[in-house]
Amino acid sequence: MMPDTVSEAGFQQAIVELAYRLGWRVQHSRAIQTRNGRWMTAIQGHNGFPDLVLAHPKHGVLIAELKTARGRLGADQLLWRDALEPHIEYHLWRPSDWDDIVNRLKGTTAT
């Protein structure tokens, strides 16, 4: 069980560590803070792309947006969800989903 008070960064780190241990390939674009205090991610394309892309040779490919217990999807994140969800396994994961996340990454639940 993951505490609901965990930060999004801590939650993400726990998922990434689990994914590595279970043989998943992991992609995350990390944001940096600029000198003027703004956060930016060096990407080309539309804003709001999900936090993680995970691929496993036996368990498939999935995309996950991570939020804290009270976090909400922004408008750009909703557009990505709506574009991806019909075509690829998409998840909105929160700390309360930890047991389901573990089972999915272990390959013990259906996609």
C-alpha positions in Angstrom: 0.0 0.0 0.0 1.3 3.4 -0.9 0.4 6.3 1.4 -1.9 9.0 -0.1 0.4 11.6 1.2 3.3 10.6 -1.1 4.4 13.3 -3.6 4.0 12.7 -7.3 7.8 12.6 -7.7 8.0 9.9 -4.9 5.2 8.0 -6.4 6.8 8.1 -9.8 10.1 7.0 -8.4 8.5 4.0 -6.7 6.8 2.9 -10.0 10.0 3.4 -12.0 12.0 1.3 -9.5 9.4 -1.5 -9.6 9.3 -1.4 -13.4 13.1 -1.7 -13.6 13.1 -4.7 -11.2 10.4 -6.4 -13.2 12.1 -6.0 -16.6 10.1 -3.1 -18.1 11.7 -0.5 -20.4 10.9 2.9 -19.0 10.7 6.4 -20.6 10.1 9.6 -18.8 10.9 13.1 -20.0 12.3 15.0 -17.0 11.5 18.7 -16.6 14.2 21.2 -15.6 13.9 24.5 -13.8 15.3 27.5 -15.8 17.1 30.4 -14.4 14.0 32.5 -14.3 12.2 29.8 -12.2 10.0 28.3 -15.0 9.8 24.6 -15.4 10.4 23.3 -19.0 10.7 19.9 -20.7 12.8 19.7 -23.8 10.3 18.1 -26.2 8.8 18.8 -29.5 5.1 18.4 -29.8 1.9 19.0 -27.8 2.0 19.8 -24.0 0.5 17.3 -21.5 2.1 14.0 -22.7 1.7 11.4 -20.0 4.4 10.8 -17.4 5.5 7.3 -18.2 5.8 5.0 -21.2 6.5 1.4 -20.1 7.2 -1.5 -22.5 7.8 -5.2 -21.6 8.6 -8.0 -24.0 5.8 -10.2 -22.5 3.5 -7.8 -20.8 3.0 -5.2 -23.5 3.1 -1.4 -23.7 1.3 1.0 -21.5 1.2 4.7 -20.9 0.6 6.1 -17.4 -0.3 9.6 -16.2 0.5 9.9 -12.5 -1.3 12.1 -10.0 -1.4 12.5 -6.3 -4.6 11.6 -4.4 -6.1 15.0 -5.2 -4.3 15.9 -8.5 -6.4 16.6 -11.5 -5.8 16.2 -15.2 -5.2 19.5 -17.0 -6.8 20.3 -20.3 -3.8 19.2 -22.4 -3.6 15.9 -20.4 -7.2 15.2 -21.1 -6.7 15.7 -24.8 -3.8 13.2 -24.7 -5.9 10.7 -22.7 -8.7 11.0 -25.2 -6.4 10.4 -28.1 -4.5 7.5 -26.6 -7.0 5.5 -24.6 -8.9 4.0 -27.6 -5.7 2.7 -29.1 -3.2 1.8 -26.3 -3.3 0.8 -22.7 -3.6 4.1 -20.8 -3.8 4.5 -17.1 -4.4 7.3 -14.7 -2.6 6.1 -11.6 -2.8 7.4 -8.1 -1.1 6.2 -4.9 -4.3 4.4 -3.9 -3.9 2.2 -7.1 -0.6 0.8 -5.8 -1.7 -2.8 -5.5 -3.2 -2.7 -9.0 0.0 -1.2 -10.4 2.1 -3.9 -8.8 -0.2 -6.6 -10.3 -0.2 -5.0 -13.7 3.6 -4.7 -13.8 4.0 -8.3 -12.6 1.7 -9.4 -15.4 -0.8 -10.9 -13.0 -3.8 -8.9 -14.2 -5.3 -8.5 -17.7 -4.7 -5.3 -19.6 
